[in-house]
Amino acid sequence: MRLLFGGIAAILIVYVLVIGGLYFWQRSLLYVPDRQHPQLGDLAHAGVREITLTTADGLSLLSWYRPPSDGAPVLAYFHGNGGHLGYRTNRMIRFAEDGFGVLMLEYRGYGGNPGTPTEAGLHADAEAALDFLSDQGIPPSRLVLYGESLGSAVAVHAAARRKIAALILEAPFTTLADAAFYHYPFVPVSWLLLDRFDSLAAISAVNAPVLIVHGERDRVVPVRFGRALLAAAHEPKEGWFSPDAGHDDLSRFGALDVVAAFIGRRVGSQRVAR
């Protein structure tokens, strides 16, 4: 009997240590930045330039901006939790080829930027990006918010508070708690999370056309979360679910073609077909 109780006690101690480690290191698991300064390279030939955004809490953030031609839609792009802007160079090139203006935000703590990423911090970064576009004279009727993975939650939160032309979400989750529980089903994540990213609640306040693209083979953010978020969104809304794509390879299976066509239908574009 003592051996039994001793074994149970040892298991409980290990469990508590694991839970404690996940709690104290959760932001290191959630935010995985490349802290090196991303290089524009050939993007400069596509009209992309570095800009500095100033947040409400006083941070200066490097970001990338390609001004639009007259009347073209402008994408405010919020990337996922890993890497930095340089990992999305092909996206910038594609958007430029489609004739869109693009502001690709770099978050605090990423790409050589100061600060530490948190939910509140990323929302403040997004506000700075959208304020910049407003100062550039971009009207809401031409503004498209695009959120990739973790960035989908940033985009939904911003779209719930601003007038925009359209919202595009790539591989989104419903809430961070749902996504975390999928990966750590043995952990009471709803009690432990410091950052919530509740897109399921926020999307009910979005009054713009919504497109969700997701891969059926996504093992990072299962497609059921994208479907649930689409179900909660107001009309008009569209979903595109690739049977072959995973989490990071949606563009290989035509997702950006779907995005360009959606923007052409809902916002208008100089070029939307290939």
Buried (B, 14 or more C-beta within 10 A) or exposed (E): EEEEEEEEEEEEEEEEEEBEEBBEEBBEEBBEBBEEBBEBEEBEEBBBEBBEBEBEEEBEBBBBBBBBEEEBBBBBBBBBBBBBBBBBBEBBBBBBEBBBBBBBBBBBBBBBBEBEBBBEBBBBBBBBBBBBBEEBEBEEEBBBBBBBBBBBBBBBBBBBBBEBBBBBBBBBBBBBBBBBBBEBEEBEBEEBBEBEBBBBBBBEEBEBBBBBBBBBBBEBBBBBBBBBBBEBBEEEBBBBBBEEBBBBBBBEBBBBBBBBBBBBBBBBBBEBEE
